[in-house]
């Protein structure tokens, strides 16, 4: 493997991204390849105080993806994010915030020649935006053309571990709602085609999934 590669795992919660990413890390280290694992879910970074303030104003629960997911989503769309302009402005700010957050997690290690294995990346950020604002496929394509996305390095390999939302719900024990997962399942399926990801059936045994990943990686 060449130095400075970016490997990404994406998919809905419970798909097994973390398990497979860490198995790949161990396999690369066994081959003396300088690799790191990075959990890179998009969470507020510099804009965290603003997000906390908005949640307080809207009286949102701390865990918006739980049982209150649909009501939280409806409240956001009916108040603060009712305007398409505000939606677009927020997306621009959130993308820049995510880019800054990844600077030390991904870009510095890549510059130093490490293989970086990401547990979530740009597709997961796009999926969140699309789900939160009920974007159809046409709007998602528009979102993918956002010029700020060109700031992010393209992955050398991008794995989409595909499972049905019902299985993700069964696997999760942190209160993540089925509605939250259903929203994202169809978006991820669309993004996998648009972004040319390597799709793996995540309902298979862990060892079988990893065998396919190793085959695609050539290790």
C-alpha positions as CSV (number, residue, x, y, z in Angstrom):
1,X,0.0,0.0,0.0
2,X,1.2,3.5,-0.7
3,X,1.5,6.0,2.1
4,X,-1.1,8.7,2.9
5,X,-4.2,6.8,2.0
6,X,-7.7,7.6,3.2
7,X,-10.0,4.7,3.8
8,X,-13.6,5.4,4.8
9,X,-16.4,3.3,6.3
10,X,-20.0,4.6,6.1
11,X,-23.5,3.3,6.8
12,X,-26.4,3.6,9.2
13,X,-25.9,3.1,13.0
14,X,-25.5,-0.6,13.8
15,X,-24.1,-1.5,10.4
16,X,-20.7,-2.6,11.8
17,X,-18.5,0.2,10.6
18,X,-16.5,0.5,13.8
19,X,-15.9,-3.3,14.0
20,X,-14.7,-3.5,10.4
21,X,-12.6,-0.3,10.6
22,X,-10.8,-1.6,13.7
23,X,-10.2,-5.0,12.1
24,X,-8.7,-3.3,9.1
25,X,-6.4,-1.2,11.4
26,X,-5.2,-4.3,13.1
27,X,-4.5,-6.1,9.8
28,X,-2.5,-3.1,8.5
29,X,-0.5,-2.8,11.6
30,X,0.3,-6.5,11.4
31,X,1.9,-5.7,8.1
32,X,3.9,-2.8,9.6
33,X,1.8,-0.3,7.7
34,X,1.6,3.1,9.6
35,X,-2.2,3.4,10.0
36,X,-4.5,5.1,12.4
37,X,-8.2,4.8,13.2
38,X,-10.3,8.0,13.5
39,X,-14.0,8.2,14.6
40,X,-15.1,11.2,12.5
41,X,-18.8,11.6,12.9
42,X,-19.9,15.2,12.2
43,X,-20.5,16.8,15.6
44,X,-20.5,20.6,16.4
45,X,-16.9,21.8,17.0
46,X,-16.4,25.5,16.8
47,X,-20.1,26.1,16.5
48,X,-21.0,23.9,19.6
49,X,-22.1,26.9,21.7
50,X,-24.5,28.0,18.9
51,X,-26.0,24.5,18.7
52,X,-26.4,24.3,22.4
53,X,-28.2,27.6,22.4
54,X,-30.5,26.6,19.5
55,X,-31.4,23.3,21.3
56,X,-32.3,25.3,24.5
57,X,-34.5,27.8,22.5
58,X,-36.3,24.9,20.8
59,X,-36.4,22.9,24.1
60,X,-34.9,19.9,22.4
61,X,-33.9,16.7,24.2
62,X,-30.1,16.1,24.4
63,X,-30.5,13.0,22.2
64,X,-32.4,14.1,19.1
65,X,-32.1,10.8,17.3
66,X,-34.1,9.0,20.0
67,X,-37.8,8.6,20.5
68,X,-38.4,12.3,20.0
69,X,-36.7,12.3,16.6
70,X,-39.7,13.0,14.5
71,X,-41.1,15.7,16.7
72,X,-37.7,17.4,16.9
73,X,-37.3,17.3,13.2
74,X,-40.8,18.7,12.7
75,X,-40.1,21.6,15.2
76,X,-36.8,22.5,13.5
77,X,-38.4,22.6,10.0
78,X,-41.4,24.6,11.3
79,X,-39.5,27.2,13.1
80,X,-35.8,28.0,12.7
81,X,-35.1,26.1,9.5
82,X,-38.4,26.9,7.8
83,X,-36.5,29.2,5.3
84,X,-34.5,27.5,2.5
85,X,-32.0,30.3,2.8
86,X,-31.4,29.6,6.4
87,X,-31.0,25.9,5.7
88,X,-28.3,26.6,3.0
89,X,-26.5,29.1,5.3
90,X,-26.5,26.5,8.1
91,X,-25.1,23.8,5.8
92,X,-22.3,26.1,4.7
93,X,-21.4,26.9,8.3
94,X,-21.6,23.2,9.4
95,X,-19.5,22.0,6.5
96,X,-16.7,24.5,7.3
97,X,-17.0,23.5,11.0
98,X,-16.6,19.9,10.1
99,X,-13.6,20.6,7.9
100,X,-11.8,22.4,10.7
101,X,-12.6,19.5,13.1
102,X,-11.0,17.0,10.7
103,X,-7.8,19.0,10.2
104,X,-5.9,17.3,13.0
105,X,-7.9,14.1,12.9
106,X,-7.3,13.3,9.2
107,X,-5.4,15.8,7.2
108,X,-2.3,16.2,9.3
109,X,-1.8,12.4,9.6
110,X,-2.4,12.1,5.8
111,X,0.2,14.7,5.2
112,X,2.6,12.8,7.4
113,X,2.1,9.7,5.2
114,X,-0.2,7.7,7.5
115,X,-3.0,5.5,6.3
116,X,-6.1,7.0,7.9
117,X,-9.2,4.8,8.5
118,X,-12.3,6.9,9.0
119,X,-15.3,5.7,10.9
120,X,-17.8,8.0,9.0
121,X,-16.9,10.8,6.7
122,X,-18.4,13.2,4.2
123,X,-21.3,10.8,3.0
124,X,-22.5,10.6,6.6
125,X,-22.5,14.4,6.9
126,X,-24.5,14.7,3.7
127,X,-26.9,12.0,4.9
128,X,-27.5,13.9,8.1
129,X,-28.3,17.1,6.2
130,X,-30.6,15.3,3.8
131,X,-32.5,13.5,6.5
132,X,-32.9,16.6,8.7
133,X,-34.3,18.7,5.9
134,X,-36.2,16.0,4.1
135,X,-34.2,16.3,0.9
136,X,-35.3,14.3,-2.1
137,X,-32.7,12.8,-4.5
138,X,-32.6,16.0,-6.7
139,X,-31.8,18.1,-3.6
140,X,-29.2,15.6,-2.4
141,X,-27.5,15.9,-5.8
142,X,-27.5,19.7,-5.4
143,X,-26.0,19.3,-2.0
144,X,-23.2,17.1,-3.4
145,X,-22.3,19.9,-5.8
146,X,-21.7,22.3,-2.8
147,X,-18.3,23.9,-3.6
148,X,-17.1,23.5,0.0
149,X,-17.2,19.7,-0.4
150,X,-14.2,20.1,-2.7
151,X,-12.1,21.0,0.4
152,X,-12.3,17.4,1.6
153,X,-9.8,14.8,0.2
154,X,-11.5,12.1,-1.8
155,X,-11.1,8.6,-0.1
156,X,-8.9,6.1,-1.8
157,X,-11.4,3.5,-0.7
158,X,-14.9,4.0,0.5
159,X,-16.9,1.1,2.0
160,X,-20.7,1.3,2.5
161,X,-21.8,-1.5,4.8
162,X,-25.5,-1.9,3.9
163,X,-28.1,-3.2,6.3
164,X,-31.8,-2.7,6.7
165,X,-32.9,-0.1,9.2
166,X,-34.8,-2.8,11.2
167,X,-31.5,-4.7,11.8
168,X,-29.7,-1.5,12.8
169,X,-32.5,-0.8,15.3
170,X,-32.2,-4.3,16.7
171,X,-28.5,-4.0,17.2
172,X,-28.5,-0.6,18.8
173,X,-29.1,-0.3,22.5
174,X,-28.7,3.4,23.0
175,X,-32.2,4.5,22.2
176,X,-31.7,5.4,18.5
177,X,-35.2,5.3,16.9
178,X,-36.3,3.2,14.0
179,X,-37.6,6.3,12.2
180,X,-34.1,7.9,12.4
181,X,-32.6,4.8,10.8
182,X,-35.3,4.4,8.2
183,X,-34.7,8.1,7.1
184,X,-31.0,7.4,6.6
185,X,-31.2,4.0,5.0
186,X,-32.7,5.2,1.7
187,X,-30.3,8.2,1.7
188,X,-27.2,6.0,2.1
189,X,-28.4,3.7,-0.7
190,X,-28.7,6.7,-3.0
191,X,-25.3,8.2,-1.9
192,X,-23.6,4.9,-2.4
193,X,-24.4,5.0,-6.1
194,X,-23.8,8.8,-6.5
195,X,-20.4,8.6,-4.8
196,X,-19.3,5.3,-6.2
197,X,-18.8,3.4,-2.9
198,X,-17.9,-0.2,-2.6
199,X,-21.1,-1.8,-1.2
200,X,-21.0,-4.7,1.2
201,X,-23.9,-6.7,2.5
202,X,-23.7,-6.1,6.2
203,X,-26.1,-8.9,7.2
204,X,-23.3,-11.4,6.6
205,X,-21.0,-12.8,9.3
206,X,-18.3,-10.4,10.5
207,X,-15.5,-12.6,9.1
208,X,-17.2,-12.7,5.7
209,X,-17.5,-9.0,5.5
210,X,-13.9,-8.5,6.4
211,X,-12.8,-11.0,3.8
212,X,-14.5,-8.8,1.1
213,X,-12.8,-5.7,2.6
214,X,-9.4,-7.3,2.5
215,X,-10.0,-8.4,-1.1
216,X,-10.9,-4.9,-2.2
217,X,-7.9,-3.5,-0.3
218,X,-5.6,-6.1,-1.8
219,X,-4.1,-7.3,1.5
